[in-house]
Amino acid sequence: MKNLAKSEMLVTFQEGRDNFKPYGLTCEKWAVKAMRQFDRHNEIEINFVPDGTLCYSFTDRRMEIPKGKLSLFWGLMPHRVEDTGTASSYYVATIPLSIFLDWELPGDFVRDLVGGGVLVEENNDISALDLIYFQSWINDITYPDSCKILMLEMRSRMLRFASHYACGEDRLRLPATGKIELMAMYIANNYASSLSVGDVGAAAGLNPDYAGNLFKKAFGHTVKEHITMERIARAQRQLLLTTDSILQVCYDCGFSSVSSFNIAFRRLNGCTPRDYRMALRRSEGAFG
């Protein structure tokens, strides 16, 4: 008999966690705790807040996820939970991108998601069902036979989500504030240019040394490393969403040579850009 108490066990974010470290296929109940660093991973992340609100910071926005609303985003975007919400706990599921793409969901829905959107459920009638889903998935994920059911239910839930999704809309987008967000947003908007710590600090009205120290304290890595991560994240999207050549992607994302692009890409992803594209683009119809 399954231990239903698992659905009440709370986990918290591991401070110091490496960027891009995979979560894999997971489903857990998290305690709301302010994250001192941004998280980044290559899975699609699903959040569900049964009570209260959950506040997220991304590099270019802050968002409040309301009660009973399923939300989705690609974990490749730097994100962290703030302590300004009213929820005490929330549910989190992560789905490896390769699995998510194999589900053959509607093309516009997938494009908006991997293009950097934070998608929030429009249907108000199924929040009670979502709570049951998450409580069941937490238990199912540890049993091989039940895990098959979980995968089918997750795909079905994503199809239902997509059927109510209005493509291109982002109703909960809010302007970012604060020095950290200003610097990260500046990098996100100017990643293809030649950037220095001085440029990034100036965008937030800070001198280079202070900006560099403040940024590393918040993110756990340097401004230079973040610029590279941002460029690689953009390259991943371009490799996935377009048929542009590797050379074109390289220069579009701010790299000065294919060799430096390949080195940086392999360091963060464990494969070359070409191998990454071949692994994830199953066919020309991957997005419907």
N, C-alpha and C positions, 0 to 999 in steps of 0.2 A: 504493500500500500504506500502511496506517495506521501511524503511529509509536507503537508500544506503549510506548515510553519515557515518553510523556506521563503514564501511570498512576503513574509513580514520581517525578514532579516535585512538590516540596513548596511550598505557599504558606503565608503567615502572616497573621494579622489585622492590618489597617491601623489603627494607633493614630491617634486623632483623627477616625476615620470618623464622619460625620454620622448621628445617629439617624434611622431610617426611610428611609435611603437604600436603594433597592432593589438586590438582588443579581440578580433575574431567575431564569431557569432555569439552574442551574449544577451541575456535579459536579467536585469537586477533591479532591486529597489534601493534607491540612494537617499541618504540623509542630505538635506540642504545645508551645505557648508560653503562659505565663500572660498573660491579657489584663488590662491595667491599667484598662480601662473596660468598662462593660457595652455589649453590642451590642443593637440592636433593629431589626427589619425586618419587612416584611409578607408574608414567604414562610413556607411550611412547611419546616422544616429536618429533614433526615435525617442521622443520624450512624451510623457503623459503625467499631468499634475492632477491628482484626484481632489485635492483641497487647496485653496489659496492660489497664489501666483508665484511664478518662477522667473527671476530676472537673469538674463544672459547679456554678456558683453561679447561682441565680435569686433573685428578690427575696424569696421566702418559703421557700426551702429550698436545701440543698446535696444533690447527687446524684452517685453514682459509677456510670458506665455501664460494665458489665463487658465482657470480651472476647467477641467473637462475637455480641453482642446489638444488633440494630438498635434505634435510639431515634428518636422523633419528638416535636417540639414546634412550636408556632406561634412564629415568631421575634419576634412582637410583644411577648412577655414579655422583659424585660431579662435577659440571660444573659451569662456569661463563663466561659471555661475557667480553671481553677486549675492550679498546677504541682505539685499533691500526688498526681497519678496516676502510674501506671507505664508508660503508653503513650508511645511516641516519635512516633507519627503516627496519623492517623485519616482516614477518608473523610467528606466532607460533600457533600450534595446539597441544593439549595434549589429549591422548586417554588412559583411564584406562586400565591397563594391562589385566584384566579379559575380557574386551570387545575385545581387540586386539587379544587375544588368541582364542576367539570364532570365529574369522574370518577364521580360518583354512588356513592360508597362508603357502607357501612352508616351509618345515621343516628346511632346511639349512639356509634360510633367517632369520627365527625366532631365530634359535640357535645362529647365529652370532650376532644378535641384543641384545638378552638378555645375551649373553656371554661377553658383554662389547664393542662391535664394534660400530663405528660411520659410518653409511652407507650413501654414497653419490650417488645420481642419476647418472646413466651412459648415459641415453638417453638425447641428447641435443635438441630434437625436440619439447618438450612439455612445455617449460617454460612459454610461453604465456598463455597456458591453465591453468597452475598452478596458475597464477595470478588471472584469472577469478574464479577458484575454491575457493581460499582463500577469495576473496571479497564476494563471494556468501555465503560461510560457516559462515562468521562472522555475517551475517544477519540471516541465517537459524537457527543458534543455539538457538536463543531466541524464536522461534516459534515451538511448539510441532509437528505440521504436517510437516513442512519443515525439522525438525531435523531428521525425518526418512529418508528423501532424502539425507541429509548430511551424515548419517551413511553409506548408500549404496554407495555414491560417494567416501567417505574416504576408504572404503574397496576395491572398484574398483581401486582406485588410488594406494593402497598398492600392489594389485595384479599386476598392470602394472609395478610398481617399482621393485617388486621381479622378474618379467620376464626378466628384463635387468640387474639384479644384479649378479655379478661374486662372488660367495661365497668364503670367506676366504681372499679377497683382501682388503687392506686398503691403498689406494694410497696417502691419505693426512696425514698419520701419521708422526709426527715430534717429535724430542726429546724434553722433557721438560727442562726448565731452570729456575733458580731462587731458592732461599732458600725455599720458601713455597712449590713449586712444588717438590723439592727434598725430603722434609720431607714427603709430602703426598704420593709420589711415593714409598718411602722406606716402609711406612706403607702398601701400596697396595701390595708390593712384599714380605712382611715379616709378614703379618697379623696372620699367623698360629703359629708364634714363640712367646716366652715370650718377650714382648717389654716394654721398659721404656722410659720416656721422654729423658733420657740421650742417649739412643740408637738412637732415632729419631733425636735428635739435632746433634749428632755426624755425622750422614749421610750427614748433610748440613754444617758441620764444625762450629757448634754453641754450646755454653754451654747450659746446661739444662734450666736454668731460662730464658735466653733470647729466646731460642727456644720455650719454652712454652708460653711466652707472645706474641711472634710474631705469633705463630700458632693460638692462640685464637683470636687475632685481625683480622686475615684473615678469619677464618672459623666461628667465633662466638661460638666455643665450645673448650674444652680442647683436648690435644693430647690423653689422656686416653679415652675420649668420642668418639673421631674419630676412635681409634682402635676398639672399640666396634661396631661402626657403620659399619666399613669396614668388620668386621667379620660377622655381621648380613647380610650385602649386599651379601657377598659370600655365606652365608648359604641359602639365598633366591634363588640364582641361582642354587645351588646344589639341593635344594628341588624340584625345578621346572624341572631341566634337567635330574635328575638321579632318580633311585629307591633306593639309599643308605638309610640305616636306620637312624633314628634320632640320635642315638648314634654315628654313623660314621660321620654324618654331624657335630655334636657337636665338636668332636675331630679334624676333618679335618680343621675346621675353627678357631681353637685356643682356644676353651673353655675348662676349666679344669673339668667341671662337667655338667651333663644334667640339673641340677637345675639352675645353673648360666646361662646356655644357654636359658632355658625357660623364666627366669625372664627378661633377656635382650631382647629377641625376643618379648615377650609380651609388654614390655614397648615401643618398637619402632613400633610395628605393630598391637597391640591391640588383638592379638590372639596367640596361641601356634604354634610352627613349624608344628605340625601335622595338625592342623586346616588350616593353611596357604596352605599346600600341597593339602589338600582335596578340598579347595575352588578354587585353580587355575589349578590343573591338572584334567581337565574335563574327560579325558579318556587317555588310553595309546597311542592313536593316536593324541594327541593334537598338535604334530609337524609334522603331515603328515606321 
